[in-house]
């Protein structure tokens, strides 16, 4: 890291260079407690580098600012509302004692609220807020607007960090529509506000260009990502967050649907969701949607984002790496699972049976 003796957190426009080693993006070296600008990779390239989330990095949530925000409050409210949805969807990863509670009876609600308050009593969480989010997760509804934004922000940062067992949560702000100078100013103020209340903020290339007071960090992505330079960006959601190891992604209807189907099948035993695999210490790690480790079978589920040029090319790279490591790979789209889950299950069962028979013959 180049250091000219100035403090990058306080010197306007200061440029800091960060160079990675090998195939790993050293995101743990980028500040996660302030607003910084990321220079070098595109938002798409950065997204591929973040899957799987590197060791030592904070939780990174991709977020697009609202179009033409009328005020600082509008940006903050939009961000907090979307973060609360994420917190509810991640339940019970951040309250594992409640894993067996799936009903919505008054008794179950009281139990969940009690578990949340007990956790708060031995941690930095605020009990009433944590209990409200836990109850809202059972009912699938917003329940924390009664709290001040400052408390909501810090509470949500703690909840999301706990779900991944990582320190720090960063909002990666991605480019969308061009904003007016006034809208950029309001958005920049909102970024400062989020930093003051528990989050880090990273600005992807091209975001808030007029806000030149934020320090810039130049990042070098792994070589395989540089080779996947896209010709055009595919559709991106307003907010996107990483999967939790061992669970279907809570924002993926297809993964949730497939897991419910597999849970009824005895032959599906031994499956693991969203685990990271590396064939050797120097190989880029791969996060597989669904894996049977003993049978060396991987199932990937492709949403609309996989139609983008870069993501499509990266999928081929991942598949090739898995095949060379001895895995058989099946790919299904979200629509295939929604329209004909029985056919998907039959194909997975057939491949698993074949692999198990091969293992018995050896």
C-alpha positions in Angstrom: 0.0 0.0 0.0 1.4 3.4 -1.0 1.4 5.8 2.0 2.3 9.5 1.6 1.9 10.2 5.3 -1.6 11.6 5.0 -4.6 10.0 6.6 -6.9 8.7 3.8 -10.0 9.0 6.0 -9.6 12.7 6.4 -7.7 14.0 3.4 -10.1 14.9 0.5 -9.3 13.3 -2.8 -6.4 11.3 -1.5 -5.7 8.2 -3.6 -4.7 4.9 -2.0 -3.4 2.0 -4.1 -4.2 -1.6 -3.0 -2.7 -4.5 -5.0 -3.8 -8.0 -4.3 -1.6 -11.1 -4.3 -2.4 -14.3 -6.2 -6.0 -15.0 -6.9 -7.6 -13.5 -3.8 -9.1 -10.0 -3.6 -7.7 -8.5 -0.3 -10.9 -6.7 0.6 -10.1 -7.0 4.3 -7.5 -4.2 3.8 -10.1 -1.7 2.5 -11.7 0.4 5.3 -15.1 -0.8 6.3 -15.9 2.1 8.7 -16.0 5.0 6.2 -17.0 6.0 2.7 -14.3 5.1 0.1 -14.3 5.0 -3.7 -13.3 1.7 -5.4 -11.3 2.3 -8.6 -10.3 -0.3 -11.1 -12.8 -3.1 -11.6 -16.3 -2.5 -12.9 -19.3 -3.3 -10.6 -19.8 -6.6 -12.4 -16.2 -7.6 -12.1 -16.2 -6.7 -8.4 -19.4 -8.8 -7.9 -17.8 -11.9 -9.4 -14.7 -11.3 -7.2 -17.0 -11.2 -4.1 -18.5 -14.7 -4.8 -17.5 -16.4 -2.5 -17.0 -13.6 0.0 -13.2 -13.6 0.7 -11.9 -14.6 4.2 -11.4 -11.6 6.4 -13.8 -9.3 4.4 -16.8 -7.7 6.0 -20.3 -8.7 4.8 -20.8 -6.8 1.5 -24.3 -5.9 0.3 -24.7 -4.5 -3.2 -27.2 -1.6 -3.2 -28.4 0.8 -5.9 -29.5 4.3 -4.8 -33.0 5.4 -5.4 -33.7 7.4 -8.6 -33.6 11.2 -8.0 -33.9 11.1 -4.2 -35.7 14.1 -2.9 -34.0 14.2 0.5 -31.4 12.6 2.7 -34.2 11.0 4.7 -35.6 9.3 1.6 -32.3 7.6 0.8 -31.8 6.5 4.4 -35.3 5.2 4.8 -35.1 3.2 1.5 -31.8 1.7 2.6 -32.9 0.8 6.1 -36.2 -0.7 4.8 -34.2 -3.0 2.4 -31.7 -3.9 5.1 -34.6 -4.9 7.4 -35.9 -7.2 4.7 -32.5 -8.8 4.5 -32.4 -9.2 8.3 -35.8 -10.9 8.3 -34.8 -13.2 5.4 -31.6 -14.2 7.1 -33.5 -15.4 10.2 -32.7 -17.7 12.0 -29.1 -17.6 11.0 -28.6 -14.7 13.5 -30.7 -16.5 16.1 -29.9 -20.2 15.7 -31.7 -21.2 18.9 -34.9 -20.4 17.0 -34.1 -22.8 14.1 -36.8 -25.2 15.0 -39.6 -22.6 15.2 -41.6 -22.3 12.0 -45.1 -21.7 13.3 -46.7 -18.3 14.0 -48.7 -19.2 17.1 -48.8 -16.8 20.0 -46.7 -19.3 22.0 -44.0 -19.5 19.2 -43.9 -15.7 19.0 -43.3 -15.4 22.8 -40.6 -18.1 22.6 -38.8 -16.2 19.7 -39.0 -12.9 21.5 -37.7 -14.5 24.6 -34.7 -16.0 22.8 -34.0 -12.6 21.2 -34.1 -10.8 24.5 -31.8 -13.4 26.1 -29.3 -12.9 23.3 -29.5 -9.2 23.8 -28.8 -9.5 27.5 -25.3 -11.0 26.8 -24.4 -9.0 23.6 -24.5 -5.5 22.3 -28.0 -5.9 20.8 -30.9 -3.8 21.9 -33.5 -6.3 23.3 -36.8 -4.7 22.1 -35.4 -4.1 18.6 -34.0 -7.6 18.2 -37.2 -9.1 19.5 -39.3 -7.1 17.0 -37.1 -8.2 14.1 -37.4 -11.8 15.2 -41.2 -11.6 15.5 -41.3 -9.8 12.1 -39.3 -12.6 10.6 -41.9 -15.2 11.6 -44.7 -13.1 10.2 -42.8 -11.7 7.2 -43.7 -8.1 7.9 -42.1 -4.8 8.8 -42.1 -4.2 12.5 -39.4 -1.8 13.5 -40.5 1.6 12.2 -41.4 2.6 15.7 -37.6 2.9 16.4 -35.5 5.9 15.5 -33.4 5.5 12.3 -30.2 5.7 14.3 -31.2 2.7 16.4 -32.5 0.8 13.4 -29.3 1.2 11.5 -27.0 0.0 14.3 -29.3 -2.8 15.2 -29.5 -4.0 11.6 -25.7 -3.8 11.2 -25.3 -6.1 14.2 -28.0 -8.6 13.1 -26.5 -8.9 9.5 -23.0 -9.3 10.8 -24.1 -12.0 13.3 -25.8 -13.9 10.5 -22.5 -14.3 8.7 -20.3 -14.4 11.8 -18.3 -11.5 10.4 -17.2 -8.2 11.7 -18.5 -5.2 9.8 -21.2 -4.7 7.1 -20.4 -2.7 3.9 -22.9 -1.2 1.4 -21.4 -1.5 -2.1 -23.1 1.3 -3.9 -23.5 0.5 -7.6 -24.2 2.8 -10.6 -27.7 3.2 -12.0 -29.3 6.3 -13.4 -27.3 9.5 -13.5 -28.3 11.8 -10.7 -28.5 15.5 -10.7 -25.9 17.4 -8.7 -28.4 18.0 -5.9 -29.4 14.4 -5.8 -25.7 13.4 -5.7 -25.2 15.7 -2.8 -28.1 14.2 -0.9 -27.0 10.6 -1.7 -23.4 11.5 -0.5 -24.9 12.8 2.7 -26.8 9.6 3.2 -23.6 7.6 2.7 -22.0 9.7 5.4 -25.0 9.1 7.6 -24.9 5.3 7.2 -21.2 5.3 8.0 -21.9 7.2 11.2 -24.4 4.6 12.2 -22.7 1.2 11.9 -22.0 0.6 8.2 -19.2 1.0 5.8 -19.9 2.4 2.3 -17.9 1.6 -0.9 -18.7 3.5 -4.1 -18.2 1.4 -7.2 -16.7 2.9 -10.3 -18.9 5.6 -11.7 -21.0 6.3 -8.6 -21.5 9.8 -7.4 -18.6 11.3 -9.5 -19.2 14.8 -8.2 -18.6 13.7 -4.6 -14.8 14.0 -4.8 -14.1 14.3 -1.1 -14.1 10.6 -0.6 -10.7 8.8 -0.7 -10.1 6.4 -3.6 -8.7 2.9 -3.3 -7.4 1.2 -6.5 -8.1 -2.5 -6.5 -6.6 -5.2 -8.6 -9.0 -8.1 -9.2 -7.9 -11.7 -9.8 -6.6 -12.4 -13.3 -9.5 -14.7 -14.2 -11.9 -11.8 -13.5 -9.9 -9.4 -15.7 -10.2 -11.9 -18.5 -14.0 -11.9 -18.2 -14.4 -8.2 -19.2 -18.1 -7.9 -20.2 -19.5 -6.2 -23.3 -22.5 -5.1 -21.4 -24.1 -5.4 -18.0 -27.1 -7.6 -17.3 -30.0 -6.7 -15.1 -29.1 -6.2 -11.4 -31.5 -6.1 -8.4 -31.8 -3.1 -6.2 -30.1 -5.0 -3.4 -28.2 -8.2 -3.3 -26.4 -10.0 -0.5 -24.3 -13.2 -0.2 -25.6 -16.6 0.8 -25.1 -18.0 4.3 -23.1 -21.2 4.2 -25.2 -24.3 4.9 -28.6 -22.7 3.9 -30.4 -22.1 0.7 -30.2 -18.4 -0.2 -33.2 -16.8 1.5 -33.8 -14.4 -1.4 -33.9 -17.3 -3.9 -37.4 -18.7 -4.4 -35.9 -21.4 -6.6 -33.4 -22.6 -3.9 -36.1 -22.5 -1.2 -38.5 -24.5 -3.4 -35.8 -27.1 -4.3 -34.9 -27.6 -0.7 -38.5 -28.2 0.4 -38.7 -30.8 -2.3 -35.4 -32.4 -1.4 -36.3 -32.5 2.3 -39.0 -35.1 1.4 -36.6 -37.4 -0.4 -34.5 -39.9 1.5 -32.1 -40.2 -1.4 -31.2 -36.5 -1.0 -29.4 -37.0 2.3 -25.9 -35.6 2.5 -26.6 -32.4 0.6 -25.0 -29.1 1.7 -26.0 -25.6 0.5 -23.7 -22.8 -0.5 -20.5 -24.3 0.6 -17.1 -23.1 -0.7 -14.8 -25.5 -2.5 -11.2 -25.2 -3.7 -9.4 -28.0 -5.5 -6.1 -26.9 -4.1 -4.6 -24.0 -2.1 -3.8 -21.9 -5.2 -7.1 -22.5 -7.0 -9.8 -19.8 -6.9 -12.5 -20.9 -4.4 -15.9 -21.8 -5.8 -19.2 -21.4 -4.0 -21.5 -24.2 -5.1 -25.3 -23.6 -4.8 -25.9 -27.3 -3.8 -23.4 -30.0 -3.3 -23.1 -33.7 -2.4 -19.5 -33.9 -1.3 -19.2 -37.7 -1.0 -20.8 -38.3 -4.4 -19.0 -35.3 -6.0 -22.2 -33.9 -7.4 -22.9 -30.2 -7.8 -26.2 -28.6 -8.7 -26.2 -24.9 -9.8 -29.4 -22.8 -10.0 -29.3 -19.9 -12.4 -31.4 -16.8 -12.0 -31.7 -13.9 -14.5 -28.4 -12.4 -13.5 -26.6 -15.4 -15.0 -27.6 -14.2 -18.5 -25.1 -11.4 -18.3 -22.0 -11.8 -20.4 -19.5 -11.8 -17.5 -21.6 -14.0 -15.2 -22.2 -16.5 -18.0 -18.5 -16.7 -18.8 -17.6 -17.1 -15.1 -20.2 -19.9 -14.8 -18.3 -21.8 -17.5 -15.0 -21.3 -15.7 -16.5 -22.6 -12.5 -18.0 -25.6 -14.2 -14.8 -26.5 -15.9 -12.9 -26.3 -12.6 -15.4 -28.5 -10.8 -15.3 -31.1 -13.6 -11.5 -31.2 -13.6 -11.8 -31.8 -9.8 -14.0 -34.8 -10.4 -17.4 -33.3 -9.9 -20.5 -33.8 -12.1 -22.4 -30.6 -12.5 -26.1 -30.1 -13.3 -27.5 -26.6 -14.0 -31.1 -25.6 -13.8 -32.8 -22.2 -14.3 -35.3 -20.7 -11.8 -38.0 -21.3 -14.3 -37.2 -25.0 -14.6 -37.6 -25.5 -10.9 -40.8 -23.5 -10.7 -42.4 -25.2 -13.8 -41.3 -28.8 -13.4 -39.6 -29.5 -10.1 -40.4 -33.3 -10.5 -38.2 -33.5 -13.6 -35.4 -31.6 -11.8 -35.6 -34.0 -8.8 -35.6 -37.0 -11.2 -32.4 -35.8 -12.9 -30.6 -35.2 -9.6 -31.7 -38.6 -8.2 -30.5 -40.3 -11.4 -27.1 -38.7 -11.2 -26.7 -39.4 -7.5 -27.7 -43.0 -7.9 -25.2 -43.4 -10.7 -22.4 -42.0 -8.6 -23.3 -44.1 -5.6 -23.3 -47.2 -7.7 -19.9 -46.3 -9.1 -18.6 -45.9 -5.5 -20.0 -49.3 -4.5 -18.2 -51.0 -7.4 -14.8 -49.6 -6.5 
